[in-house]
Amino acid sequence: MTSQKTQSTTLKIAVVGDIHDQWEVEDGIALKHLGVDLVLFVGDFGNESVEVVRTIASLEISKAAVMGNHDAWFTATEWGRKKCPYDRSKEDWVQEQLDLLGSAHVGYAKLDFPAWNLTVVGGRPFTWGGPEWRFAEICKERYGVTSLEESADKITAAVQSAAYDTILFLGHNGPSGLGDRPEDPCGKDWHPIGGDFGDPDFGEAISQAIAAGKNIPLVTFGHMHHALRHTKVLRKTIFRSPEGTIYLNAASVPRIVENDGQKLRNFSLVTLEAGVVTQASLVWVGNDFQVATEEILWRSHPVVQPA
């Protein structure tokens, strides 16, 4: 179901970071109160959490999603299969999630939004991140992709099939090239500390899209949680490239917290005006579905303070 704001040149986007089973009916209500037009889900709904995905798939709002590594937790590795809570010969929870999302799942694919003259293109599904490809077998089995080069080509093919020249990229993990410090958007913050843990295939596909002249206002992702493991310093959540693309890490985890008896839930909000990001923020919504706090992450025009 498409939002009522389809004719507006201003698009309000909500990006939902790693959910990890923290999704409630109230989240859908909060999205309506926030007045968003489009919702982007970066994956890690839970450990193959079919019911969470079922609830999200039923949202009556324009959406796109990509699957994270936890969304194939009991399927992608031998370790996970040994801990699988269901009979894999009779059930396939990964496929159930994909079936529920249908065309809204843009991993290795795209979804055109004619109302806003833009296309959402997804990165590699089920990614763990980093230059060494973990969870490779599931991509080979389900998508026929056998190398990071082929993976980049598959994402690029989705870009080439897009109906519109304005592209929003949606990944579980972000692309390589955003820095190698632990606190960078995709920086490695566990031992050994440091290094760029972005996806090289995602980075290559984005570079090719830029070279092809596509307008890329936003690349958004999660996976690398804002709270670092080895220090109290928070991760840098946003990066603006020389081309003007905003790279946004939306993984504020846990995304629902209790504070003095009030439950607060977070969303990243992005305002897109005439194909350009003019503001990005992280908001926490309270029990009354109003914004309790807002952290402005990026604003194209600084606020002029009164003299």
Summary of the structure (lengths in Angstrom):
residues: 307
radius of gyration: 18.4
end to end distance: 46.0
largest distance: 69.9
contacts: 1050
relative contact order: 0.15
helix: 24%
strand: 28%
